[in-house]
Amino acid sequence: MTTSQGLTLGSVGEFVERRILKDRIRIERKGEPVFNPDTGQYEPGPPVLVYEGRGAITPVGGPSFVLHLAGQPYVDDTPSRYRVLTPMVAPVASREDTVTVVQSEDPSALKRTWRVTDLGETSTLSVVRITWVDQVTQTSGGAAR
């Protein structure tokens, strides 16, 4: 009796990385505040690199909306719902991290930024990590890669 492995999650993950995760993205987190002796104030420190590597940004259908209750917007109401796809080996992004496209075949995607709205999804059957984000920039960087 011979056994055949067939299609494994690992082989699907490799295929997805080669064919779909073609852009280069950067995920950063706010750095610790730094004291400025000249002003006597704490100022934002340099961002901390969480991940830089293969990834993809995909819109989710179209603009989303959340019904407002008593005239108050829902805390995560966003006009632009997107997903960031990264390899499973990428660290899990945290709420408020920023995602920037640093290399892409689509020049209009370059330098756009998104804000992470929730922790990356996880599953025992995942081939990519999915992280929900909201677009911060509304104009493209437009520079060629």
C-alpha positions as CSV (number, residue, x, y, z in Angstrom):
1,M,0.0,0.0,0.0
2,T,1.4,3.4,-1.0
3,T,0.5,6.6,0.6
4,S,0.4,9.9,-1.2
5,Q,0.7,13.2,0.6
6,G,-1.3,15.0,-2.1
7,L,-1.7,18.8,-1.8
8,T,-0.4,20.0,1.6
9,L,-0.9,23.3,3.3
10,G,2.8,23.9,3.0
11,S,2.8,23.5,-0.8
12,V,-0.3,25.7,-1.1
13,G,1.4,28.4,1.1
14,E,4.5,28.3,-1.1
15,F,2.4,28.7,-4.2
16,V,0.4,31.6,-2.7
17,E,3.6,33.4,-1.6
18,R,5.1,33.2,-5.2
19,R,1.9,34.0,-7.1
20,I,-0.2,36.3,-4.8
21,L,2.1,37.9,-2.2
22,K,4.1,39.7,-4.8
23,D,4.3,43.2,-3.1
24,R,6.7,44.2,-0.4
25,I,5.0,45.6,2.7
26,R,6.2,47.1,5.9
27,I,4.4,46.8,9.3
28,E,5.5,49.3,12.0
29,R,4.4,50.0,15.5
30,K,4.7,53.3,17.4
31,G,8.0,53.5,19.3
32,E,8.4,54.5,22.9
33,P,8.2,58.2,23.6
34,V,11.5,60.0,23.8
35,F,12.2,62.9,26.2
36,N,13.3,66.1,24.4
37,P,15.4,68.1,26.9
38,D,15.1,71.3,24.7
39,T,11.3,71.4,25.0
40,G,10.9,69.4,28.2
41,Q,8.3,67.3,26.5
42,Y,8.0,63.6,25.5
43,E,7.9,63.2,21.7
44,P,7.0,60.2,19.6
45,G,10.0,57.9,19.3
46,P,11.0,56.2,16.0
47,P,8.6,53.5,14.8
48,V,9.5,49.9,15.6
49,L,9.7,47.5,12.6
50,V,7.3,44.6,13.1
51,Y,7.6,43.0,9.6
52,E,9.0,43.8,6.2
53,G,8.6,41.3,3.4
54,R,6.1,39.7,1.0
55,G,2.5,40.7,1.3
56,A,-0.6,41.9,-0.5
57,I,-3.3,44.4,0.2
58,T,-6.8,43.5,-1.0
59,P,-10.1,45.5,-0.8
60,V,-13.0,43.8,0.7
61,G,-15.9,44.2,-1.7
62,G,-16.2,48.0,-1.5
63,P,-16.8,50.8,1.0
64,S,-18.4,49.5,4.2
65,F,-20.7,51.2,6.6
66,V,-21.9,50.7,10.1
67,L,-25.2,52.0,11.3
68,H,-24.9,54.8,13.8
69,L,-26.7,54.6,17.1
70,A,-28.1,57.8,18.6
71,G,-25.9,59.8,16.2
72,Q,-22.7,58.3,17.5
73,P,-20.3,56.5,15.1
74,Y,-19.1,53.0,15.9
75,V,-15.5,53.1,17.1
76,D,-14.2,51.1,14.1
77,D,-16.5,52.6,11.4
78,T,-14.5,52.9,8.3
79,P,-15.2,53.9,4.7
80,S,-12.4,51.7,3.4
81,R,-12.1,48.1,4.6
82,Y,-9.1,46.2,3.3
83,R,-7.2,43.0,4.2
84,V,-3.4,42.6,4.4
85,L,-2.2,39.1,3.4
86,T,1.2,38.0,4.8
87,P,3.0,34.6,5.0
88,M,2.2,32.6,8.2
89,V,5.7,33.2,9.4
90,A,5.1,36.9,9.6
91,P,4.5,38.3,13.1
92,V,1.0,39.1,14.1
93,A,0.2,42.8,13.7
94,S,-1.5,44.7,16.6
95,R,-4.2,47.2,16.6
96,E,-2.9,50.7,15.5
97,D,0.2,49.3,13.7
98,T,0.6,50.9,10.3
99,V,1.1,49.0,7.0
100,T,2.9,50.6,4.1
101,V,3.3,49.3,0.6
102,V,7.1,49.8,-0.2
103,Q,7.3,47.8,-3.5
104,S,4.6,46.9,-5.9
105,E,3.9,46.3,-9.6
106,D,1.1,48.8,-9.2
107,P,2.7,52.3,-8.9
108,S,-0.5,53.7,-7.4
109,A,-0.2,51.4,-4.4
110,L,3.3,52.7,-3.4
111,K,3.6,54.6,-0.2
112,R,-0.1,54.2,0.7
113,T,-0.7,53.4,4.4
114,W,-3.3,51.5,6.4
115,R,-4.0,51.3,10.1
116,V,-4.5,47.8,11.6
117,T,-8.0,47.6,13.1
118,D,-7.7,44.1,14.6
119,L,-5.2,41.4,15.4
120,G,-4.3,39.1,12.5
121,E,-6.7,36.2,12.1
122,T,-5.4,32.8,13.0
123,S,-6.5,29.3,12.1
124,T,-4.9,25.8,12.2
125,L,-5.7,25.6,8.4
126,S,-4.3,28.9,7.2
127,V,-1.9,29.3,4.3
128,V,-1.7,33.1,4.8
129,R,-2.2,35.5,7.7
130,I,-5.2,37.9,7.2
131,T,-5.1,41.2,9.0
132,W,-8.0,43.7,8.7
133,V,-6.9,47.3,8.1
134,D,-8.4,50.8,7.3
135,Q,-6.8,53.0,4.6
136,V,-5.1,56.1,6.1
137,T,-3.8,57.7,2.9
138,Q,-6.3,58.5,0.2
139,T,-3.7,59.5,-2.5
140,S,-1.1,57.3,-4.2
141,G,2.6,57.8,-3.9
142,G,2.8,57.4,-7.6
143,A,6.5,56.7,-7.7
144,A,7.8,53.9,-9.8
145,R,9.4,51.0,-8.0
